[in-house]
């Protein structure tokens, strides 16, 4: 253990030297090649328990990761000099951005209000410090394997593993703080943006670990793809059958309107038919499930959030997976909490 720790810190010191030699920071994508030129072998970050070079570098003390004007990852040493360099890089980024959007000020002002998030890049300098280093105890194989088993059952909504598409993913990311990658695939456990009923069935069939209770909301992507509603109903039964094979207690959620769903009578009819099929599982003799009629809740609340819903429709078009207005999220999460809590207390 001590050998690995000392080796990790030795490599960290070499990286700091390489970064310093580069002057005004070193691009992250050139770090490994520069290290190979210096030492003759690649950085053994996996040996220290990291999945990627970037994730390992973020754990090292005395190293900053900042963005340049082209949004590239740049590494600099944490020191008085590097603080000055960081400020220069950030000022250059802001100046370039200002010059780029000069002719689109109104449009970007509107988008920035929608996209503004409380992330570490917006926090005051010094409000976060990456000072920990990996060790065998923290990243031991057995412990990491157990964590992966638990992680694959996320997100959890009130002791129920959520399975579905954009709706649950939106809630997990926006309201419950689960990790959804900004640049990678939009997914969290078995909640995946753009997932179809058949796609979820395959995921469930291949899953080694599922929670004892699951809550399922799926079918939105099938509607957008104009799939035959009878095929959707058939796929749903296949999915429930697979879940029952895994000895899980299933709660189904009916589909609700979304800004991403075109306002067409044909689509509304197909959604109504599919939701009716979901409701029928509350008394199915073979595959009985708990059912939450979320659509009925949203129909009742329609007048209350109509203005915000209409406004959200205009800004949701360019968002990859956000499907709610803020008021919609509030109603959805409140209903989910009440219904699932009632089920748990009643032993269903």
N, C-alpha and C positions, 0 to 999 in steps of 0.2 A: 504493500500500500504506500509506504513512504517513498519507495522508488518511483512509483507512478506519479505521486504528487510532485516530487522534485523534478522529474522529467518534464511534467506539464509546465511548471514554472520556468524551467530552463528554456523551453520552447517559446513561452510567452515573452521572455526577455529578448530572445532572438528576433521575434516579430516586432517588438518595440524598436529594436535597432534598425530593422529593415524599413519600418514606417518613418523613422527619423531621417534616414538617408534619402528617402523620396522627397523630402522637403515639405511641400504643401499637402501632404496626405497621400495615401496609397489606395487605389480602387480595390474593393474587396475581390473582384473577379481576377485580379492579378496577384493576389497575396500568395496563393499556393505555388505559382510558377516562380515567383521571386524567392520563395523559401527553398524550392528545389535547386535553383541556381546557387544559393548560398550553402545549403546543407547536403544536397545530392539525393534527397528523398522527400516525398510529400509529407504534409502535416498530418500526423496520425490522430486526428480529432476523434475518430471512432473509438480509439483506445481509451479515451477519457470519458466515454459514455455519451457523446453527442451524436445526433443524427445527421447534422450538417456542419460544414465549416462555419457558416454564419452563426448558428445557434451556439457553437462553442466559443467563438470570439466574443460574443456578447457577455459571456460569464467572466471574461478576463478583467482583472483590475488594470487601471491606467490606460485603457484603450477606449476611444470614442468611436461610434459608428454614426456618421452624419450623411446627409444628402447634398449633392452638388446641384448646380442649376439645371442639369439634365436628369435629375432624380436618380443618379447613380449612387451606390453605397460607397462611401469614402471612409477609410480608417485613419485616425490620427491619435497621437499619444495624449493622455490627459496630463496637462501641465499648464503653466501660465502662458507659455508660447502657443500651445495647442488651442487654448481657449481663444486666443486672438485669431488663430487660423480658422477655428470653427465659426467665429463671428463673421470673418471675411467670406467664408463659403456660404453662410446663411444669407448675408446681405447680397451677395452676388446672385443667389437663387431668387431672392425677392425682387431684385432689380430686373432680372431677366424675365421673370414672370409678369411684372408690371408692364414692361415694354411689349411683351407678346400679346397681352390682352387689351392693349390701349383702345383698339377699335371695337371691342366686344364687352365694354364695361357693364352695360346694363344686364346683359345675359348672364355674365359670370357672377355679378352681384346676386342675382336670383339663385343661381346654382350653388354658390358658396354658402348662402344661408341654409339651404337644404342639406348640404353635405358636411357642414361644420360639425366636427366631433371632438370630444374631450380626450385627445390622444396625447402621448408623451411628447410629441413634437411641438405641441402647443403649450406645454407646461413651462414654468419659469426654470431658468438654468439652475441646476443643482437640486431640483426637486426629486430626481431619481438618480440612483448610483448603482451601477453594475459592479459589485465588488466580490461576489462569491466565485469560488472555483469548484470544479467537479471533483469528486472523490469516489473511491470504490464503494463506500457506504451509501452515498446518495444514489449512485447509478448502478448498483449491484443488479445482476441479471434477474434474480428471483423477484426483487422488488419492482424492477421495471416491467417484468412480465405480468405481475399482478396488476400494476397500474394500467397496462394496455388492456387487460381483461375488463377492468372497471370502466375505462375510457370508452370502449366500444359500446357500452350501454347508455351513453349520453346521447341527447339531453334527457334529464329526468324532470318530469312535471308532476310534483306532488306524489312521489313514490311510483310513478308510472313512466316507463321508457317510452319516449315519443318516437313514432315511426311515420314518415311522410315526406312531404315535399316543401315547397317554398313557404307555406304558412307557418309550420312549426319551426322552420329554420329562421324565419323572420323574428318570431317571438324569442327563440333561444339567443339569437345574436343581439337584438335590440333591447329586450326587456330583462333577460335573465343572465346576461354576461357570459354566455358560453363562447368559446373561441371559434370564429369563422374567419378563414384566411381572407385577407384583402385582395391578394393577387392570385391565389391558387383556387382549387375547386371549392365551390360554395357548398359545404357539407359539414355536418356535425353528427357523428354516429351514423344512424340509418335515416337521418333527415337530409335529403339531398335536393338541391334546386333542380327543377326540371325532371324529377323522377316520375316514372309512370307506375301504374299498379303492377304490371308484369315485372318491371325492374325491381320494385320493392320485394316482390315475391321471391325473385332469384336471390336477393340479398339475404332475406330471412332464411331461405333454404340453405344457404352457405354459412350462416352464422353459427358459431360455436357457443356463443354466450348471448342469452337474451334475459331480460329481467322477468320476474314472475308475473308482473302486470305490465301491459302495454296499452298505449292510447294511439289510435291510428286515424290519420286524416290524409287521404290520398285520392287522386282522380282529376285534380286540377289540370295537370299537363295533358292528360288524355282528352279532356274537353277541348283544350286549345288545339290539339292535333286532329280534331274532328273525328275521333274514333267512334265507332258504332256503340251506342249505349248498351246494347245487349252484350257486346264483347267486354265492355267495362264491368258489367255486372258479373259476367263469367270469371273474369280475372280477379275480381274482388273475392269471390267464393274460393278460388284457388289460394289466394293469400291467406284468408281466414283459416282454411284447412291446414296450411303449413304452420300457422301460428299455434293452432290447437295441437298439432303433432309435437310442438316444442313445450307443451304443457304450460301455456301462458293464459292468463285471464285477459280477455280482449275487450277494450272499449273503443267503439267506432264514433267518429265525429262527422256529421253531415257537412257538405261543401257550402261555402258562403260566397256572396258576390265579391269581386275584386276589381280594382282599376285595370288589371291586366286582362280581364275577361271582357271581350267585346259585348256591347249591349245589344244583343240580337235575340229575337224571340226563339229561334231554333236552339240556341245554346241554353237559354233559360229552361226550355222544355226538357232538354236532355239532362240538365242538372236536376230538375225536379224528379224525373224518373229515377235517376241514379240515387238521389237522396231517399226516395221512397223505398228502394231496394235495401238501403242501409238501415232504415227504420224497421224493416221486416225482420232483421236479425235479432231484435229484442224478444221475439217469440218463435225463433227458428227451432224446430225440434231436434236438429242435428248439430248445428253450430251456433248455439245461443250466445249472444254478446250483449254487453252493456252498450247503450247508445246515448250520445249527447246530440240533441237536435240544435246545433249551432245556427243553422239556417233560420230556424224559427225565432231565435233570439235576435238575430240581425235584422230580420224583417220587422220585428217589433220596434227595434231601435232606429230603423231607417230614417225616420223623420228627424231624430235627434242629431244625427251626425251627417245629414245630407250635404250641408254646405262644405264641411271639411272634407268629406268624401269626394265631392266634385272638384275641390281645389287640389286634392291629392292626385286625382286622375291625370292632371296636367303635368305633374312633376315625376310621376312614377314610370313614365314611358321609357326613360333612359336608364333606369335602375334594373340591374340584372335579376334580382329576386325579391325585392321589397314589394309586398302585396297588400299592406294595410295602411290605413290612415292612423294617426296617433290615437284618435278616439276608438277606432276599430280594434287596435291592439288592447286598449283598456277593457273594452267589452269582452273581447275574446278571452283574455287572461282571467278576468273576474269570473266569467262563466265556467271556464275550465277548472279553476280553483274550487268553486262551490260544488260542482258536480262530482269531481274526483274525490274531494274531501268527504262528501256525503256517502259515496260508494265505499270508501275505506272504513268509515265509522259504522256503516250498516253491514260490513263484511262481504260485500259483493265483489 
